[in-house]
């Protein structure tokens, strides 16, 4: 091969190599640009939705609600910025804070343990004491409340156990209370072990009726007026298809209907001293599911922020796009309970809608577990939990019992 041919080949192959290198470099540059654009778009989207990346303080600790100007309410506790001035009433806490200048993990653990001890002592709530002292309710005063039978359907569950405990704390004899559930409360709850337990499957009308009609310890009590707290439910908030609807409706709809029918059969009341049937629903029956996609010109997705109201709703099975199966079945259960109200026949009914989640017991999944472990928690900006304390539920039931005629539905 002659020299000119060699030079020609070098130029051709060299030029081709350079061109290929330029193409590969340009390709990688394009890939980098695409991924960078995607990352920037994602960061902008997250910032628009909840400000997680741009506005969250570097150091946030947990302190008493109202302790700082940026504090957010969380069941008596709030999120406090690192620079907020923290003031608490207890002198020992003041001294501790003055030493450190801010909340430490040890402060949080110590105070959580103190609050946990108060919960375990089973103290009666100040709200209930005020109501009793002011004469707004007569529960626990005289024989009018004591000479009633109390049935707690779902009494082994979180809310049901709290109701039974409150009944005992206010002086109700254990033999006037009955727990109806698929399983007993268990050995971890000795404070309610004196209350009779009757096993029942509320998805069966026969099983439910047998549990209601079982004889009471004293034959005289069989003729006493009846109060029913129906708290049994199955919670499957992630289900949003018709195929899984029966998993919730068997308990939340059929179970409610069976309980209402059994209560009517076991009732021995008159219009003067009626049977009271109070069912626990959920504030979610009025809450729409937030939409996933956020238009670029909007700050919040549709239904991201909602006001939970005590309004009449009728959530049907056709509303799967807006509600979960839990909300649909709870709404259907509400209609059954409210339709059963009959003042002339001495059968009064009503519905309570507690928020999500319910807290106040040592084993609840929100505040209780945190208090037991002594840990801390960090919150995402602009996310508000709608919490409802057990005592608020009980006080609402007490007020409901005192109203004549009772209110049909209200939220807590």
N, C-alpha and C positions, 0 to 999 in steps of 0.2 A: 504494500500500500504506500502510495507516494505521500509526501509531506502535505501537499494541499488537501488531499483526501482526509488525512488525519485531522487537520485543523478544521475542516468542514464538519466532520463527525463530532469533534469536541464542541464546536459551536452549537450544532443542532441538539446534541444530547444535553449539553450544559444549559442551553436555553430552555429545553423542555423541563429539566429538573428545577430550574429557577421558577418557571411558570407554575409547575406543580406545587412547589413550596409556597409560592404566593397564594395559590388557591387554598391550600390546606390552612395557612395562617388566617386567611380571610374567613374560612369556615369556622375555625375556632373563635375568632373574634365575633362572628355572628352568634355562635352558641353562647358565648359569654354575655353578649348584649341581651340576648333573649332571656337568659336566666336572671341577669341583673334586673331587667325590666319586670320580670315576674316577681322577684323578691321585693322590689320597691312597691309594686302594686299590692302585694299581700300585706306588706307593712302598713301601707296607707289604709287598706281596708280594715285591718284590725284596729288601727288608731281611730278610724271613723266610727267603728261599732262600739268599742268600749274603752278606748284610750289605754289599753294595756301597755303598749310599747312606749308611749310618749309622756304620759302624765302620772304614772304610778310613783309614789315617793320611794326613795331608795331604802328608807328604814321606817317600817310601820310596825307598831306593837299593839297589843291588845290591852285595853284599859276599861274602866267603868264608863258606861254610856253617859255622854254629856261631859266627860272629863276634859275634853278639848274642843276647840272651836270647830274642828273638822270631824268630830266624833259622829259615827253612824250607829243607829240603834241596832242591837242584836240581843234580844232577850235579856235586857239589863246590862249588856256589855256593848262596847263600841270600838270601832277602829280609831286609833289615836295616832296622829302624825308624830314624828320623832321630835319636832320642835314645839309641840303643844305643851302648855302648862297643865300638869296633872294635879288635880286637887281631890282628895278623898276625905271623908269625914272621920274615919278611925285614926286616932292619934299614932298608933304604932305604924300604920301605913304611911302617915305623913312623915314620920321620922325616917322610915326606910327610903322614901322617895327623895327626901332632902339630902340623904347621903349620896345617892347615885345620880340624881338629877333626871332620871327617866326610868321607865318600867324595864325590869329585867325579866328573864325567863323564870328566875326563882320567885319573883314577886307574883307572877301569874300563877305558877304552880301552887304557891302557898295559899293564895286567895281562892283558887279553884277548890283546894282541899277544904277550906273553911266553908265555902258554899255547899260543897258536897256533903259535909257533915250535917249542915242544917237540913238539907233535903232528906238525908237518911233518918234524922230525928223525927220526921213526919210532922213538922210544925203546921198548924193551921195558918192559912193565909190571912194577911191583914185586911184584904178586901172583904172577905167573908165576915170577919169580926166586926168590921164597920157596918156592914149590912144588917147584921144581927142586932148590934147596939142601937142603930137608928130605927129599928122596927120596920125596915123595908121588907123583910121576909120573916116568916115564922117557923122556918125549918129548924128543928132541934129544940123548939120551945113548946112545952106542953105535950099532950098526947096526940094531937092532930097528925103530926108527922110520924110519931113512933108507931102508932097503930095503923100502919100500912105495910103491905108486902112490897119488897123491892126486888125486881128481877133484872139482872144485868146480863144481857145477851152479848157474848164476847168478853165476859168478865176476866178471862185469862190473858187478854191482850193488854197492850200498853195503856190505852185510854180506859178500858174496863176496869183494870186493877186499880187505877187511880180513883175511879168513882167509888168502888167498894171501900177503899181505904178512907176516903173522905166521909162516907156514911158511918163507918166505925168511929172515926175521930169525933164526929159530932154527937155520938152517943147512941146510935142506932143499934139495937140488940142484934147479934149475929144470926139468930134463928129467924129473923124477919127478912133476911137478905138471901138471895139465891143466885149463884153463878151458873149460867148455861153456856157451855162451850164444847168444842170438839175435843179439847184436852184440858186437864186440870192446871191450875196456876203453877204448880211445881214447888220444890222445896226451897227455892231461893226467895220466896215471898211469904215468910212465916207470919207477917202481920195480918194477912187475910186468910190464914189457914183455918180459922174458926168458922168461916162462912161455908155453908153447905154447897156442894158442887154436884150438878147434874149434867151428865154427858148427853150431847145431842148433835145431830147433823142438820143444820137449818136448811139444807137443800132438800130435805125430806119433810113433808108436812106431818107425817105420822110421828117421826122422831121429835120434831119441834113441839107438837101438841102434847106428847107424852111428858116431855120435860116441864112444860108449863103446868100440867095437871097433876104432877107428882105431889103426894101429900106433904104438907108442911109439918114441922116438928110438933106443933100444937094444933089440934083440930079447930080450935077457935080462930086461928089465923087464916084458915081457908076462906073465911067470910070477910076478911078485911079488904079494904080498897087496895087496888094494885097500881104500882108505878113501874114502868118498864123503861130501862135505858138500853136501847139497841145500838151497840157499837161494833158488832161483827161486820167485817168487810174483807174483801180481797183486793189488794192494791197492785195493779199491773199498769202503771202509767205509760209504759212504752208500747202497749198494744194499741194499734190504730186500724185494724182490719176487721172485716166482718167474720173472717174465718176463725179469729181468736175471741170473738165477742162472747160466746157461751162460757168461756173460762171465767169471766167476770160476772156475767149476768146470773149464773146459777146461785151465787152468794149475794151479790149486791141488789138483785131484783127479786128473784124467786125466794131467797132467804128472808128478805124484808116482808114479802107478802105472807109467807108462812108464819112469821113471827107475829104479824098483825092479827091474822086469823086465830092463832093460838091464844093471844092475849084477850081477844074478844070472848073466846070460849071460857077462859079462866076467870073472866071478870065477874065480880059480884057487886058492882058499883051502881050508883044512881046519879042523876043529874046534879044532886046536891053535893055528893062526894065522888067525883068521877074517877074512872081509870085514866091514868096519864101515860101516854106512849110517846117517848121522845127518841128520835132517831138521829144518829150522827151522819151527816152528809160530808161535803167538802166544798171549800171555796173555789175549787177548780171547775165547778159546774158553770161558772160564769166567766171563766178565763179562756180566751182563744189561744190556740197554738201560734207562737210567733213564726213569721215567714223566714225562710232560710236566706233568700237572696235580698241584698240591699242595693237599691238603685244608687248610682254615683252621686245623685243630687240630693240624697236624703242622709241624715245623720243616723237615724235609727230604723231598723226593719219594722214592718207593720206588726202591731200587737206586741212589740218588745217591752213597752211600758203600758200597764193596764191598771185600772182602778177596780178593785173587787167590791161589788155592791150587793146589798141584800135585795135583789130584785127577783121577780118571778121569771123563770126560764123554762123552756121546754126543749131539751136537747134530744133530738131523735137520731135514729140509727143512720139516717141519710146525711148527717153532719160530720162524717168521718174526716173531712178535710179541715175542719175547725176544732174538733174535740178528740180526746182520747177515749178509748173504751171505758176507762175508769170514770170519766166525767159523764159519759152517756148513760152508764148503768146507775151511777149515783143520782142523776137527774130522774131516771125512771123510778128509782126507789123513793125519791122525794114525793113524786106524784101519788104513789101508792099510799104513803103515810098520810099525806094531806087529804086525800080523798076519803080516808077512813074516819076523819074527824066527824063526830056526831054528838053535839052537846045535849040533845034531848034524850039520847040513850045512855048518857053518862060515859062517853068514850072520847076523850080529848087527845089530839095528836099535834105534833109539831116537829120541826126539823132545825138542827143547828149545823152551820157550815164553818167548822174550824179551818184556820189557815194551814199552810204547809211550810214547815213540818210542825208537829206537835211536840213539845218538850216539857220538862219539869220533873221527870223521874230519873233515877240513877242509871237506868239502862236504856234511855232513849238514844236514838241514833245521831242526835245533833249535839246538844249541850251536855247531856249526861255522860256520854262516852268521853268527851273532851275533858270534863271535870275529873273523871276517874283516872284517866291517863296523865293528867297534869300537863298536857301539851299546849302548844299555841297554834294559832291558825292565821293564815294570811288570806285576804279577800281580794277579789277582782273588782276594779272600779265599776261603779254604776250598776252593781248587781245587788238587789235587795231581796232578802229572804222574808217571806211572810210567815212569821212564827206565831204559834198559839200555845200558851201555857196551859197545863192540865187544870190548874186551879181556876183559870178563866172559864174553861168548859164547865166545871162543876158549879161555879157561881151562876153561870148562865142557866144551867138546869134548875138551880134553886129559884132564880127569878122567874123562870118559865113556869115552874110549879105554882108560883104565887099569883100569876096573872090570870084574870078571868074576864073575858075568854082569853086563852093563850094566843100568843103571836104564832103565826104559821112557820115563818122561816126568817132567820137572820144570821148574818155572818159574825165571826169573832176575829 
